[in-house]
Amino acid sequence: MIAKLKGLVDSVGDDWAVIDVQGVGYLVSGSSRTLMALPGIGEAVALHIETIVREDSLSLFGFADVQERDLFRLLTSVQGVGAKVALAILSTLSPADLQNAIAAQDKTAVARAKGVGPKVATRIVTELKDKVTGLVFQPTGVKAASVAGAPTADADNSVVADAVSALSNLGYKPMDAHAAVAKVIASLDEGADVGVIVPAALKELSAL
């Protein structure tokens, strides 16, 4: 199995790139996020690879970071979500946005991706909620490893749920509400209650 490729960018298309590794060109499919982050033609690049082997094919999928690759694996574990649909979702939502959408059960955000209907979106947020618990407490655009003091899977999820629910009742989108709550929790002392979290999250949302 190929897990990583290091080489030179040979060519790039709408949903693929060819990576030249010592004279051998590897065709790699990727999300628009990963492909847009590639350096120029002829420049060095390293991609995390997910290899999918089928009876009549071997396909490579490349990712700029481990977080995106891991979410690709989770997405393709859901019935009805193939590699193409998973890449469409990752092209529409960043890893942090997708994690927050799943945690907030925001199927509308997931359904924005091309080829994702309401039923599939519902299945994704339902089946993957528990699987991203340890990753979702992060503000949009911040990698999990860089969030100092971010709660782990053992954090009080009921406080988070109550805070997100309160913000949603005020008219904010669940995904945005969850991202704001995650950012606030990362900066507060452990054990902060809803009465502290919601006003702080409102300030974050008003700054958007």
C-alpha angles and dihedrals in degrees: 000000000000111000102168139015126204117183144091129310106250101174140338133212136179095284105004145052135196115225116199110217109183093323097319116109116217117198108220127185118212148165119269087249092060095040093051089052093056117112122241126292111290094020126121120264139171122203133185107234134211111196118206116192121196132174093268104021149037115211130189123208119192130207133188092219142016093248092062092046092051092050089050088056092049094047094050089051089068116092111255095020112110128179093270093054092044090054090048090055092048089048090055100040128036115231091260092048092048093048091049092047091052093046091049091045087235100164091168091065092050092046090061088080117097113263095016114119127190094265094052092044090052091049091051097052092042099047097039101042095095092040095061097041093111093049107042102076096092136100117250113278096020120109116233093241092057099052106103114213094003112163118255130221087282092063119117099273092182090066090051092047092049092049093048090047091052092051092045089053087056089059103265120136112257092236093051091044092051092048091051092047091048091052092048094047091051090059100041132081116266113271098034111159133224092264090063098036100051098055090046091048090050089058090052092050093048089056093059 
